[in-house]
């Protein structure tokens, strides 16, 4: 345990038992345990951006309650010189700022971890194998902040200084992060920087470093950005030319539209003050998706954003979009269900409900971004696909990807022209003499359409959610309905050639493969390295990026004896989709690795489960 001593930290740390340990450099996690509404967000952002500013790969995850202020919240920062950004199962440094959870927080640590806490809590009584640093946070806060009403907020910056000193952060970088965080408030910047310095000075003068965790400057973040997935998706939609945005607020998708509104106001308002877009907050998700389909029918690029409960409400309109062939984009930022579930926890649990959303025979195209960069790219590609396929396109992110901060390469400016698909102009109709709205001319299942206002007498047609023939006329003839449904199935097969192909990492030697998608990719990437290093186990990997599946998926499964499908839900939903799509003789190769406790999946859990099933 730490003692009060003015000696500076040594190059090598000491364990809780006092034995010398090797330094752990740029490879550990920090968890800050506070209460909701305590103003810790700014302090945590400063820590994250300071590590990033030192050139060290970093990620940040916020675990917060879904209801009222005052309940526990945890923010985890992972620094990884290897570039790993998945949640780390073990916490290395705990900053226990919440008295209500402090005992449980320190009891959850592994031996050799660090705990920083208000000295009055006396947490060292619970763990002799944890390195403890008691700090008089309240006393230090009172010294730097005369105004009592501000102390709750400033108190958090004290722990920034303590962590900065213990981990040997570059204080010039920390100050720059503080100044950026409060760029428009000079007095607030000065006050908070003073609190950081107070924590740093106290640690220098009164604590002896006994832990091995240190940060050293790297150059692995040069040219990188930090952004959350919801903001990236919003940017993608704006660059794709979205003009109609309808929504009903729901966690964790609300910030997709909130960010998009800010972008549109900045970049889509003409000099005369006229906006080239429309944003409508609907009375519910049902109305929101109905407006999306109406706008898509009229020729606008339209979208909404929601989560699981909203998806449930959209079922009937989703069927209308599929059957009447109306374009639109729906962003689903998944959270834990069913029902209200855990609104601020993450999950990949909407796959089956969206794939077949509606009654009857329905199949929807799903895009599965695995990074913030793909949130941006798929946010744009979805609009092209919606118009080319004339159908709703669902983009499935999740809370972990959508609401948390991720390091990324800068996004590429979209150079490809907007793809509107098979749209007939008045000139086309003059040449053709007319068209059948639901007729398959090219054999790909995709008919031609016209947009309202097309100046030709043969441009009009009925858009029907009831039975219709190739000419869009009402019918209940069995052969007309069967022909229509078979054509829609051909269109779904055509989609296989248009959706993003999977990413395959394969050495051609392994008998074992992994299939994953979305945010599970971060854990699987790290897990593959763990299995190779710890067990000498080479594992091939295929990351899905869309449904329907492309031919590469069958090839991958067929070339391995066992394929582990990693996903974050209880019922192995992706495994079910694969079994429905692949030949029966190939599905016997599939195994399941599931994670569904609401926390982001971690690499160690993946490794342990695969090793267990392999009998190693």
Secondary structure by P-SEA (a helix, b strand, c coil): cccccccccccccccccccccccccccbbbbbbbcccccaaaaaaaaaaaaaaacccbbbbbbccccccccbbbbbbbbbcccccccccccccccccccccaaaaaaaccccbbbbccccccccccccccbbbbbaaaaaaaaacccccccccaaaaaaaaaaaaaaccaaaaaaaaaaaaccccaaaaaaaaaaaaaaaaaaacccccccccbbbbbcccccbbbbcaaaaaaaaaaaacccbbbbccccccaaaaaaaaaaaaaccccccccccccccccccaaaaaaaaaaaaaacccccccccaaaaaaaaaaaaaaaaacccbbbbbbcccccccccccbbbcccccccccccccbbbbbbbbbccaaaaaaaaaaaaaaaaaacbbbbbbbccccccbbbbbcccccccccccccccccaaaaaaacccccccccccccccccccccccccccccccccccccccccccccaaaaaaaaaaaaaaaaaaaaccbbbbbbccccccbbbbbcccaaaaaaaaaaaaaaaccbbbbbbbbccccccaaaaaaaaaccbbbbbbccccaaaaaaaaacccccccccbbbbbbcccccccaaaaaaaaaaaacc
